[in-house]
Amino acid sequence: MDFDVLSSDGSTVYLVSVERQGDRVLASCTCKAGDFGQLCKHQIGILSGQDDLLAPSDEDVRMKLSELVSQISDTKCASYVTEYLSAVAGLDEQKKRRDRAKRNLEKTLRQHL
């Protein structure tokens, strides 16, 4: 299945292709990382069903994305996507805590000068 996805700034459309072959899931993207054979955020987004990444299109594409996610739900790929997204969420929370602690420390140090 092929999906047109938007770049982060919305200025470029990339093509993400996903295919299930038995227990395997193959994915590619035409972004720079994908051109180098690396996993990219566009592939992860499509594999996890993030329809906000899709280029403007009709409702059929959103249904196709939902169908894809359902088709791969019993694969190791789907488990690893879930694990990855969970880890990223944990990192985001840790970064917020770090930044909050740094601001508080900076504020405290300025008060004592």
C-alpha positions in Angstrom: 0.0 0.0 0.0 1.2 3.5 -0.9 0.6 6.6 1.1 1.5 10.3 0.4 2.8 11.9 3.6 3.7 15.5 4.4 7.1 16.6 5.5 7.3 18.2 9.0 6.9 21.7 7.5 4.3 20.6 5.1 6.2 21.7 2.0 7.1 18.3 0.6 5.2 15.1 -0.1 6.9 11.8 0.4 5.7 8.4 -0.7 5.6 5.7 2.0 5.1 2.2 0.7 4.2 -0.7 3.0 3.8 -4.4 2.1 3.1 -7.4 4.2 4.8 -10.6 3.1 3.7 -13.4 5.4 5.0 -12.5 8.8 7.2 -9.8 7.5 6.4 -6.2 6.9 8.4 -4.2 4.4 8.4 -0.4 4.4 10.1 2.3 2.4 10.0 6.1 2.2 11.2 8.6 -0.4 12.5 11.1 2.2 16.3 11.5 2.7 16.5 9.0 5.5 14.4 6.5 3.5 16.6 7.0 0.4 19.5 5.8 2.6 17.5 2.7 3.7 17.0 4.0 7.2 13.8 3.9 9.2 12.2 7.3 9.2 9.4 9.1 11.2 7.1 8.8 8.1 7.3 5.0 8.1 6.8 4.8 11.8 3.8 7.2 11.5 2.1 5.2 8.8 2.8 1.9 10.6 1.2 3.3 13.7 -1.8 4.7 11.9 -1.0 8.4 12.3 -3.4 9.8 9.8 -2.4 13.4 10.5 0.8 12.7 8.5 -1.2 12.0 5.3 -1.2 14.5 2.5 -4.7 16.0 2.0 -6.8 13.4 0.3 -10.2 11.8 0.4 -11.5 9.6 3.2 -10.6 6.4 1.3 -7.0 6.9 2.1 -7.7 7.2 5.8 -9.7 4.0 5.6 -6.8 2.3 3.7 -4.4 3.4 6.5 -6.7 1.9 9.1 -6.9 -1.3 7.0 -3.1 -1.5 6.9 -2.7 -1.1 10.6 -5.3 -3.9 11.1 -3.5 -6.1 8.6 -0.1 -5.8 10.4 -1.5 -5.9 14.0 -0.4 -9.5 14.6 3.2 -9.0 13.4 6.4 -8.4 15.3 6.6 -5.1 13.4 3.4 -3.8 15.1 4.8 -4.8 18.6 8.1 -3.0 17.9 6.2 0.1 16.7 4.3 0.2 19.9 7.4 -0.4 21.9 9.2 2.4 20.1 6.4 4.9 20.5 6.2 4.1 24.2 10.0 4.7 24.6 9.7 8.0 22.7 6.9 9.1 25.0 9.0 8.2 28.0 11.9 10.2 26.6 9.7 13.2 26.0 8.5 13.1 29.6 12.1 12.8 30.9 13.1 15.8 28.7 10.3 17.9 30.1 11.3 16.9 33.7 14.9 17.8 32.9 14.0 21.1 31.4 11.7 22.0 34.4 14.5 21.1 36.8 17.0 23.2 34.9 14.7 26.2 34.9 14.1 25.9 38.6 17.9 25.6 39.2 18.6 28.6 37.1 15.9 30.6 38.9 17.3 29.5 42.3 20.9 30.4 41.3 19.9 33.9 40.1 18.1 34.6 43.3 21.2 33.9 45.3 23.6 36.1 43.4 
